[in-house]
Structures are given as structure tokens and as C-alpha cells.
């Protein structure tokens, strides 16, 4: 999976997707219902790092695989939606 730009992008996308779900589903409730803001600080920082890595991997796979503008925009939008990266990964798996 890590041997190609697409494989690396898929892996980083899955990690970024999980970090987003952890931020939304665990850290945010801990902050607002349990008065534990450190959870968002930690999960948010990690998610931010993974998002930057995702964008870098998206740029790399775009150049390497000559993705169209619409495909790049679709991959970017997928990163903003909960579970979006998992749907994208299922589609990219067929391509790989």
C-alpha cells in the first residue's frame, strides 16, 4: 500500500479520517459534556497534522497520477466530510 503515491495517499486519508471522527465523536463530547477541553486540544492538534499531511499527499498523487481538477476537488471535499475519506478510499481501491 505504501509503495505508490496513491497507496500513501490512501493510508494518510484513512488516518486523517479516523482522527476527524475521534475529534468529532470523542474529543468534542468530552469538552462540552465532561468539561475536559484538553481532549480537543490534543485530538485537534493531531488532526491538524494529519490534515496537512493529507493535503501534501493529495498534491503528490495529483502530480504523479495526473489527476483532473475535479478529482482533486472531490478528494479535498471528502476530507471535510465525516466518513468522506472512507468513501473515497473505497473508490480509490478500485483504481489501485
Backbone as CSV, one residue per row, in Angstrom:
resi,resn,N_x,N_y,N_z,CA_x,CA_y,CA_z,C_x,C_y,C_z
1,UNK,0.821,-1.198,0.000,0.000,0.000,0.000,0.867,1.265,0.000
2,UNK,2.034,1.219,0.611,2.876,2.415,0.736,3.872,2.570,-0.416
3,UNK,3.853,1.687,-1.393,4.869,1.734,-2.443,4.579,2.789,-3.504
4,UNK,3.343,3.237,-3.599,2.993,4.217,-4.625,2.436,5.484,-3.978
5,UNK,2.391,6.542,-4.753,1.822,7.796,-4.258,0.355,7.602,-3.891
6,UNK,-0.355,6.818,-4.687,-1.763,6.551,-4.399,-1.916,5.746,-3.115
7,UNK,-1.048,4.771,-2.915,-1.093,3.976,-1.693,-0.837,4.817,-0.451
8,UNK,0.156,5.692,-0.529,0.439,6.591,0.598,-0.727,7.540,0.852
9,UNK,-1.306,8.059,-0.221,-2.450,8.947,-0.085,-3.622,8.238,0.588
10,UNK,-3.884,7.010,0.171,-4.981,6.245,0.784,-4.724,6.015,2.271
11,UNK,-3.506,5.657,2.628,-3.182,5.409,4.035,-3.325,6.682,4.859
12,UNK,-2.764,7.766,4.380,-2.866,9.035,5.106,-4.325,9.469,5.182
13,UNK,-5.079,9.237,4.114,-6.501,9.571,4.122,-7.269,8.810,5.184
14,UNK,-6.963,7.543,5.352,-7.637,6.751,6.384,-7.269,7.247,7.783
15,UNK,-6.005,7.548,7.993,-5.568,8.063,9.297,-6.227,9.409,9.575
16,UNK,-6.270,10.277,8.570,-6.900,11.590,8.725,-8.391,11.436,9.005
17,UNK,-9.031,10.499,8.329,-10.459,10.254,8.551,-10.751,9.770,9.959
18,UNK,-9.915,8.872,10.456,-10.097,8.389,11.835,-9.867,9.518,12.826
19,UNK,-8.845,10.335,12.587,-8.578,11.441,13.521,-9.737,12.440,13.533
20,UNK,-10.372,12.644,12.383,-11.528,13.543,12.307,-12.699,12.989,13.111
21,UNK,-12.946,11.687,12.979,-14.030,11.063,13.735,-13.754,11.069,15.235
22,UNK,-12.506,10.870,15.618,-12.138,10.944,17.038,-12.367,12.354,17.561
23,UNK,-11.979,13.346,16.771,-12.187,14.737,17.173,-13.670,15.036,17.345
24,UNK,-14.473,14.652,16.371,-15.905,14.957,16.428,-16.675,14.074,17.406
25,UNK,-16.331,12.798,17.441,-17.126,11.846,18.217,-16.681,11.607,19.641
26,UNK,-15.426,11.908,19.953,-14.922,11.652,21.309,-14.467,12.943,21.972
27,UNK,-13.579,13.669,21.300,-12.986,14.854,21.932,-14.001,15.968,22.158
28,UNK,-14.842,16.239,21.155,-15.830,17.309,21.313,-16.827,17.003,22.436
29,UNK,-17.396,15.789,22.494,-18.275,15.494,23.633,-17.561,15.585,24.987
30,UNK,-16.295,15.160,25.025,-15.546,15.291,26.281,-15.409,16.754,26.679
31,UNK,-15.187,17.606,25.719,-15.029,19.033,26.008,-16.337,19.642,26.511
32,UNK,-17.415,19.369,25.818,-18.662,20.060,26.122,-19.540,19.380,27.164
33,UNK,-19.432,18.069,27.319,-20.277,17.374,28.293,-19.543,16.984,29.568
34,UNK,-18.228,16.850,29.477,-17.439,16.434,30.641,-16.479,17.531,31.100
35,UNK,-16.552,18.678,30.455,-15.703,19.813,30.794,-14.217,19.432,30.778
36,UNK,-13.822,18.814,29.673,-12.434,18.377,29.506,-11.899,18.911,28.173
37,UNK,-11.527,20.199,28.132,-11.093,20.809,26.870,-9.759,20.292,26.337
38,UNK,-8.966,19.658,27.173,-7.673,19.141,26.714,-7.847,18.083,25.628
39,UNK,-8.976,17.378,25.649,-9.220,16.350,24.640,-9.252,16.963,23.245
40,UNK,-9.906,18.123,23.106,-9.981,18.785,21.808,-8.617,19.351,21.423
41,UNK,-7.901,19.838,22.397,-6.572,20.388,22.110,-5.656,19.297,21.547
42,UNK,-5.669,18.150,22.159,-4.810,17.042,21.726,-5.297,16.467,20.394
43,UNK,-6.582,16.083,20.351,-7.121,15.477,19.127,-7.109,16.479,17.971
44,UNK,-7.393,17.736,18.268,-7.388,18.760,17.229,-6.003,18.993,16.661
45,UNK,-5.011,18.992,17.514,-3.633,19.164,17.043,-3.199,17.999,16.153
46,UNK,-3.513,16.800,16.587,-3.160,15.622,15.780,-3.912,15.631,14.449
47,UNK,-5.184,15.955,14.521,-5.973,16.008,13.289,-5.410,17.076,12.337
48,UNK,-5.019,18.209,12.876,-4.420,19.260,12.055,-3.161,18.779,11.352
49,UNK,-2.319,18.057,12.078,-1.109,17.489,11.483,-1.463,16.518,10.363
50,UNK,-2.422,15.629,10.627,-2.802,14.643,9.613,-3.467,15.308,8.412
51,UNK,-4.198,16.405,8.646,-4.814,17.120,7.531,-3.742,17.738,6.633
52,UNK,-2.716,18.313,7.228,-1.616,18.883,6.435,-0.928,17.773,5.633
53,UNK,-0.692,16.641,6.255,-0.096,15.511,5.545,-0.998,15.038,4.408
54,UNK,-2.297,15.061,4.652,-3.275,14.677,3.629,-3.172,15.608,2.417
55,UNK,-3.102,16.904,2.665,-3.013,17.877,1.572,-1.701,17.691,0.800
56,UNK,-0.610,17.452,1.514,0.669,17.195,0.840,0.609,15.914,0.002
57,UNK,0.000,14.871,0.562,-0.133,13.612,-0.173,-1.064,13.787,-1.372
58,UNK,-2.099,14.609,-1.210,-3.004,14.899,-2.331,-2.251,15.612,-3.453
59,UNK,-1.410,16.559,-3.097,-0.612,17.266,-4.104,0.326,16.286,-4.817
60,UNK,0.937,15.396,-4.052,1.876,14.427,-4.643,1.163,13.474,-5.595
61,UNK,0.028,12.928,-5.159,-0.691,11.974,-6.009,-1.281,12.686,-7.234
62,UNK,-1.639,13.950,-7.073,-2.157,14.719,-8.216,-1.102,14.860,-9.296
63,UNK,0.112,15.194,-8.888,1.212,15.366,-9.848,1.633,14.020,-10.441
64,UNK,1.781,13.029,-9.572,2.257,11.711,-10.006,1.263,11.017,-10.933
65,UNK,-0.011,11.063,-10.562,-1.032,10.326,-11.321,-1.801,11.210,-12.300
66,UNK,-1.429,12.486,-12.382,-2.069,13.436,-13.292,-3.588,13.453,-13.121
67,UNK,-3.996,13.669,-11.879,-5.431,13.730,-11.579,-6.045,14.983,-12.174
68,UNK,-7.305,14.884,-12.527,-8.035,16.038,-13.037,-8.376,16.992,-11.887
69,UNK,-8.696,18.210,-12.239,-9.066,19.213,-11.247,-10.290,18.755,-10.445
70,UNK,-11.270,18.171,-11.117,-12.485,17.717,-10.426,-12.186,16.593,-9.432
71,UNK,-11.277,15.713,-9.796,-10.910,14.619,-8.889,-10.205,15.168,-7.647
72,UNK,-9.356,16.153,-7.833,-8.651,16.777,-6.703,-9.650,17.488,-5.792
73,UNK,-10.571,18.225,-6.381,-11.594,18.915,-5.583,-12.452,17.896,-4.834
74,UNK,-12.800,16.806,-5.485,-13.566,15.746,-4.828,-12.826,15.150,-3.642
75,UNK,-11.534,14.924,-3.794,-10.719,14.373,-2.704,-10.608,15.374,-1.560
76,UNK,-10.509,16.656,-1.899,-10.449,17.680,-0.862,-11.771,17.757,-0.096
77,UNK,-12.872,17.759,-0.816,-14.182,17.817,-0.162,-14.415,16.583,0.703
78,UNK,-13.950,15.425,0.245,-14.094,14.193,1.031,-13.421,14.326,2.389
79,UNK,-12.323,15.077,2.447,-11.612,15.235,3.718,-12.379,16.113,4.699
80,UNK,-13.323,16.885,4.206,-14.088,17.784,5.069,-15.358,17.144,5.619
81,UNK,-15.749,16.023,5.060,-16.989,15.358,5.469,-16.687,14.157,6.364
82,UNK,-17.435,14.011,7.455,-17.260,12.800,8.266,-17.516,11.566,7.393
83,UNK,-16.671,10.602,7.470,-16.696,9.357,6.697,-16.370,9.563,5.216
84,UNK,-16.096,10.799,4.803,-15.790,11.075,3.400,-14.544,10.369,2.917
85,UNK,-13.515,10.320,3.745,-12.272,9.657,3.342,-12.458,8.158,3.155
86,UNK,-13.397,7.568,3.894,-13.618,6.135,3.774,-14.344,5.805,2.469
87,UNK,-15.271,6.675,2.068,-15.946,6.510,0.782,-14.940,6.700,-0.355
88,UNK,-14.120,7.735,-0.241,-13.090,7.986,-1.250,-12.129,6.805,-1.342
89,UNK,-11.732,6.259,-0.194,-10.791,5.137,-0.196,-11.365,3.935,-0.926
90,UNK,-12.647,3.674,-0.737,-13.275,2.540,-1.421,-13.215,2.731,-2.935
91,UNK,-13.394,3.960,-3.395,-13.318,4.234,-4.835,-11.878,4.150,-5.345
92,UNK,-10.934,4.643,-4.534,-9.531,4.622,-4.951,-8.960,3.209,-4.937
93,UNK,-9.501,2.361,-4.084,-9.027,0.978,-4.010,-9.215,0.281,-5.350
94,UNK,-10.321,0.580,-6.010,-10.566,0.001,-7.331,-9.533,0.497,-8.351
95,UNK,-9.122,1.761,-8.184,-8.151,2.364,-9.113,-6.759,1.779,-8.917
96,UNK,-6.450,1.422,-7.685,-5.107,0.926,-7.377,-5.002,-0.508,-7.831
